Amino acid sequence: MARPLEQDGAVYRRRDTNFWWMRYRDRTGILRKESTGVRDWQAAQKKLRERPQARDGNILDIVRKGESLNFGQWADFFLENYSKPPIREPKTHAANLRATLHLKRAFAARRLFDVTADDIELFLRERLCQRVRTKTTNGYNDRGTIKPATVHQELRVLRRMLNVAVRKKLLPSNPCSSVEFPVAIKRLFKPHYVTWSEQQRIERHSPPHLRNIVRILTETGLRINKELLSMRKDQLDIANATVWIPDSKTENGVAEVPLTPIAVDAFHRQLSTAGPGDWLFPSPRTIGHLRSVKKVWRTALRKAQVSYFRIYDLRSTYATRLSAGGVADEWVVQLLRQGNSDVFKKYSQMKLAMKREALEKLNRRANEMLVSQAQSVSVDGGFGTVLVQ
C-alpha cells in the first residue's frame, strides 16, 4: 500500500543555512521546497500553516511573489497604476510622489513582507527630527524642523500603499494599523465655520467673480476646483434651478444639484460677467477656465480682517447650516453627495460654533426682571403673552 501524501508539509533543517526550510505540495501535487526565512521553529511552523491556506485559496503564487517583492518595486508599481490620473487627481499624484521619495529612502531595499510597525514608527520619529532643506544658487539652506502634518501625510500615503498590497493578497495585514503617530496633530483637518456676518464682510471686499463663488459655495456645497471653476454654461438649468455635475471627486458626486434662490441669483450675475465663451469662470490670461482663486481669496480675507481659512471650508459651512436648520444627517450626506456617512462627522463638529453664536443672543437680564417691571403684551397668532421691559 502506497504512503499517503503529506498535504500540510513539514519543517526541516538544511546543513548550509541557519534558517528553517519547509516542504509542501501545491494544487497540482508537485512538492515545493523553500526557505522560511526565520530561525525560530514556531515562526517557521506559522509560515508553513499559511501555505496550505494560500494553496486552497488559489493565491499561493501571489503570496510567494509578495514575499520576494521589495518595497521599492511595489512603490513604483503603486505610483504607476494607483496614483496617476484618472485614478487620482494630478495634485494627489504629486503629493504621493513627494511622500514616496522619502519612503523609498527608508524602505526601498527591504522586502515588502519585512516592513513592520516598529520600523514605520522609527521612520516617523526620524522624520520629525529632520529639518527642511531648500536649494538655492549658493547651495542648500536648512530651515526649521519638518511639520508633523507633513510627516502625517507620508504615513497616509504609506497606509494606502500597503492597503492595496493587502487587497491584492501580497501582504497578510497592513502594519500601519498598529502604528501610533508619535505627535498629536492639532487642527489638521478641522473646518472653519463661516458666520453670516463674516460672509458679508468677505463679500464686500471681494471682486464680483469671487463674490459669486462665495455665495454659490455656501448655498450649494460644490467643490471649488473640480466642480465649480471648471463648470460650463450648458451645465446650468436656471429655469429649473438645477446644475448638472458631470465629473467629480467621487462617483456619488456626479449628480444634479438643486439651487436656492440666492444661488440662482449668483449664477445669473456670473453669467452676465463671464462673456461669450463656454466657461462660466473663464481665465483672463489663458484659453480655458479659471484654475485657482487662492491669491484673490487671501487678499479678500485680509481686507475683510478675517483670519485665513481655506475656501473649501465654505462647503463645510453649507453642511453645517443645513444641519443647524433641522435637516436630517442622512439628507445632509445626500446633499453633500458623499458616499460615506463618516465624512459628515467633521461637519457636525462645527455645530458647537453655531450653538455659541445662538447663546450670544440670549437676554442675560431676562431672569433678573421683576414681574412688576414687566408688561404683558399679546403674541401675534396666539393666546399667550410675553414679558418685555
Number of C-alpha atoms within 10 A of each C-alpha: 3 4 5 6 11 12 14 15 19 15 18 13 13 10 6 6 11 12 18 20 22 20 20 22 18 19 13 7 11 9 14 11 14 11 17 20 15 15 14 12 15 10 14 21 18 11 17 20 15 14 22 19 13 17 17 11 10 13 16 19 13 14 21 14 14 22 15 14 18 19 23 21 15 19 21 15 13 19 16 12 11 16 21 18 13 8 11 13 14 13 11 14 18 14 15 21 19 13 20 24 14 15 20 16 10 15 20 18 13 16 17 23 18 16 16 14 16 14 14 22 18 11 17 21 15 11 18 18 13 14 14 13 14 10 9 8 5 6 8 11 11 11 11 10 13 15 15 21 17 12 20 19 15 22 22 14 19 20 17 15 21 23 19 15 19 15 12 14 19 24 21 14 14 21 20 21 10 12 17 13 16 13 13 10 12 9 8 10 10 13 20 19 24 21 13 9 9 14 18 16 16 23 20 13 18 21 13 14 18 18 21 20 25 22 21 25 22 23 24 21 22 25 19 22 15 15 18 18 21 18 24 18 17 11 15 19 15 13 7 10 14 17 21 17 19 13 15 16 13 10 12 14 21 15 15 16 19 16 19 14 10 15 22 23 16 20 23 13 15 19 16 10 14 16 12 11 13 14 21 26 24 22 15 9 8 9 10 14 19 19 15 12 15 11 8 13 21 17 15 22 20 14 13 18 13 14 8 13 15 11 19 17 22 28 24 25 23 23 28 26 22 17 19 14 9 9 13 11 16 12 12 21 17 14 20 23 21 17 13 10 14 10 12 18 10 14 23 16 13 22 18 12 15 15 11 10 12 10 11 9 8 9 9 9 8 11 7 8 12 10 11 6 9 12 12 12 11 12 10 8 6 7 7 10 12 10 14 12 11
